[in-house]
């Protein structure tokens, strides 16, 4: 694999899948359909940081309040549709702190504010109910998101066609 893309470079997930469709090593993975786009940036990519939490976004807030450095925060909320793990305030914080995107295996809220935030956001759906703040969860752990492994340090690429994950940074030349 080659060096990482710059933030301004667009890379199609379809093209990546065409190149890596025969990869049986497990280093290239595709998240299943069901993740909808809510952020103001429709396509994004970056190195992965992870949070695992269930109906408690305390660690999500802590992450987006820290420097994103162009990374993508992958939040495994267990697929819960009962509470929103990210809302307008956290999306604005993520954008302000340099996160390329957020992928939430769960719900988000404040659709209009999310759309205005200059950060990519993918989630399973919208839910107006906020989370409880218990300070529970884990950061920097391997996650299974809708049955697909996502690990800290992986690279994630998202666009209108889907979300793919790779163990290495990808480029047009792969």
ABEGO torsion letter per residue (X at the ends): XBBBBBAABBBBAAAAAAAAAABAAGABBBBBBGBBBABABABBBEBBBBBBBBGBAAAAAAAAABBAGGBBBBBBAGGBAABBABBAAAAAAAAAAGBABBBBBEBBBGAAAAAABBBBBBBAEBBABBBBBAGBEBBGBBBBBGGBBBBBGBBBBBBAAEBBBBABBBBAAX
